[in-house]
Amino acid sequence: MDINRAKEIAVSPVMVDVRYDGVPIYIQHVDDTRETARIYPLTDPEQETEVPVRSLTEPSSTMAMEVEQMACRVSDGSVEE
């Protein structure tokens, strides 16, 4: 995940599906200097940990990117049947 996106999610009032090692998590804080995020699993708020921001994923945005890439290939005729 991009550090700017992680910061955006951390301050957003909207709950976003973010995962660390496949586990849904909550981002508490993002450290720009160290490029880390303080997170905890949604099922266990007491289990806080600090992880590299690049290790976080946002599954819904990954799927949106894949759909967008497929649409681009279809529109430029590069998809083979």
Protein Blocks (a to p, Z undefined) as FASTA:
>chain_A
ZZklmmmmmmpcbdcdddeehiacddfbdcfklopacdddfklmmlgcdddfklpccfkl
mmmmmmmmmmmmmmnopacZZ
